[in-house]
């Protein structure tokens, strides 16, 4: 059986990454490191990179190639207006669900 945390993250990771990018632009490995610092330790790097491709294709981020001291240029992702709209929608949905789940947990 799949890890329950992994399964729940699948539906929320996009919003989590957009929230990180709302704080500041970052590149792929840096985003993975920020997530791990916040307790998402089991998150595979490949999962983050696949998500970054999706949010770029959906037009939620702008990408700038920045020279790297080690190897090829890095793709630095920054949230744009469409991404901020998506993030706002994520937080509204999250609040709605969290309230309902808490009500269930409290026995109501």
C-alpha positions as CSV (number, residue, x, y, z in Angstrom):
1,X,0.0,0.0,0.0
2,X,1.2,3.5,-0.8
3,X,2.4,5.8,1.9
4,X,-0.7,7.8,3.1
5,X,1.4,11.0,3.4
6,X,2.6,10.6,-0.2
7,X,-0.9,10.1,-1.4
8,X,-2.2,13.2,0.4
9,X,0.7,15.3,-0.8
10,X,-0.1,14.5,-4.5
11,X,-3.1,16.7,-4.3
12,X,-1.5,19.6,-2.4
13,X,2.1,19.8,-3.5
14,X,1.4,22.2,-6.3
15,X,-0.1,24.7,-3.8
16,X,2.8,24.1,-1.4
17,X,5.4,24.8,-4.0
18,X,3.5,27.9,-5.2
19,X,3.4,29.1,-1.6
20,X,7.2,28.7,-1.4
21,X,7.7,30.6,-4.6
22,X,5.4,33.4,-3.4
23,X,8.1,34.0,-0.8
24,X,10.9,34.2,-3.3
25,X,12.1,32.7,-6.6
26,X,14.0,29.5,-6.4
27,X,15.5,26.7,-8.5
28,X,14.5,23.0,-8.4
29,X,17.0,21.6,-5.9
30,X,16.5,24.7,-3.7
31,X,12.8,24.1,-3.7
32,X,13.3,20.4,-2.7
33,X,15.7,21.6,0.1
34,X,13.1,24.1,1.4
35,X,10.5,21.4,1.4
36,X,12.7,19.1,3.4
37,X,13.6,21.8,5.8
38,X,9.8,22.1,6.5
39,X,9.5,18.4,7.3
40,X,8.7,16.9,3.8
41,X,11.7,14.6,4.2
42,X,10.4,11.7,2.1
43,X,9.7,13.8,-0.9
44,X,11.6,12.6,-4.0
45,X,13.5,15.2,-6.0
46,X,12.0,13.8,-9.2
47,X,8.5,14.5,-7.9
48,X,9.4,18.2,-7.4
49,X,11.0,18.5,-10.9
50,X,7.9,16.9,-12.5
51,X,5.7,19.3,-10.7
52,X,7.8,22.3,-11.8
53,X,7.4,21.2,-15.4
54,X,3.7,21.0,-14.9
55,X,3.3,24.4,-13.3
56,X,5.6,25.9,-16.0
57,X,3.4,24.4,-18.7
58,X,0.2,25.7,-17.0
59,X,1.7,29.2,-16.9
60,X,1.8,29.6,-13.2
61,X,5.5,30.6,-13.1
62,X,8.1,32.5,-15.0
63,X,11.4,30.9,-15.6
64,X,14.8,32.5,-15.9
65,X,18.0,30.7,-16.8
66,X,20.7,31.8,-14.4
67,X,24.4,30.8,-14.8
68,X,25.6,28.2,-12.3
69,X,29.1,27.8,-10.9
70,X,28.7,24.0,-11.3
71,X,27.4,22.9,-14.7
72,X,24.6,24.1,-16.9
73,X,22.5,27.2,-16.1
74,X,19.8,26.8,-13.4
75,X,16.1,27.4,-14.1
76,X,14.9,29.8,-11.5
77,X,11.2,29.7,-11.0
78,X,9.2,32.8,-9.8
79,X,5.4,32.9,-9.3
80,X,3.5,35.2,-11.7
81,X,0.0,36.7,-11.6
82,X,-1.7,33.5,-12.9
83,X,0.2,31.5,-10.3
84,X,-0.8,33.9,-7.5
85,X,-4.5,33.4,-8.6
86,X,-4.0,29.7,-8.5
87,X,-2.4,30.0,-5.0
88,X,-5.3,32.1,-3.8
89,X,-7.7,29.4,-5.0
90,X,-5.5,26.7,-3.3
91,X,-5.7,28.5,0.0
92,X,-9.5,29.0,-0.3
93,X,-10.0,25.3,-1.1
94,X,-7.5,24.3,1.7
95,X,-9.4,26.4,4.3
96,X,-12.7,24.9,3.2
97,X,-11.4,21.3,3.5
98,X,-9.5,21.9,6.7
99,X,-12.6,23.3,8.4
100,X,-14.7,20.4,7.3
101,X,-12.1,17.8,8.3
102,X,-11.7,19.4,11.7
103,X,-15.4,19.3,12.2
104,X,-15.4,15.6,11.5
105,X,-12.5,15.0,13.8
106,X,-14.3,16.8,16.6
107,X,-17.2,14.4,16.1
108,X,-19.5,16.7,14.2
